[in-house]
Amino acid sequence: MKKILVIRPSSLGNVLHALMLTQTIRDHFPEAEIDFLVRDRFAAIVEHCETIDNLIIFNRKGGPLGFWKLLKDIRKKEYDAVLDVQAQFRTGLMIAAAKSKLKIGRADAREGSGIFCNKIIDLPPIKEPHQVDLFLQFLPALGKPASLGTAVDFNTPTLDSFEPQLANCAPILLLPHSRGKEKEWPYFRELTYRILEDLPDETVVWDSHIPIPSEDLEGHERFINTTGKTSIPQMISLVRAAAVVVANDTGPMHIAAALAKPTIALFGPTKIETYGAYPLDEPRNCNIQAESRLMEDISVEEVFEALRQRL
């Protein structure tokens, strides 16, 4: 395999899962040129991934002319294999446009997209597999085993270039935000107080793409609030440097898992079995699900103990 195209336009968590697949492909084919097709919204993450050679960007709001240009961009190169990891009608059109003798799709393809593929992967033998386990089934179609390879890595700024206080520090990184209030654990502030009181050698960092007020904690020498201040590459740098990451069900949580960082992932309505920090059985990962499916029913004590064990 000399040239491979991976198609996974969205969403952020699944783009990260697809990067884990792509890194495993890189492990097996270190000299291959690997292209990745992704939505413009998530391009900033993929372009910093060390294992990706070239980006093909899908502008969702580009209209019919923009989509036609995208198909022309796909046809500029001939690939040894093209993987439709998303499996929707529009990605079916993308794989149809690609020049390749091997076009790999999914048995659970939606909207008829599978008709554009000449190789269909087997699905894991369970009803609702984890997304990474599903994506790894593309590997046998490339002649390789369906098992995860090395950790994903990113080319990002050094911490001292934007947060000098963390230059020689491995902080506990808390990611309080998620898409939808029902996925947000309400006790990150209480957890922060507990860490600062009971773990006197640890520094706590909050990060999010939106500002989160922390007036009651400002001035504490072991607390840093970077919410609303960091770019995507800077956020990844924080994740890379962290001793432990505590996060809701959100894209940055999957970045932490992809980077093989100790990750405590908190879940309410979403199923851990499908979207938990992967691998689910890896001791560095702890996926905590509220039995009631309500995030407020996960206790500070349970999260703190899981954190303490991973330091």
Disulfide bonds with the S-S distance in Angstrom:
none
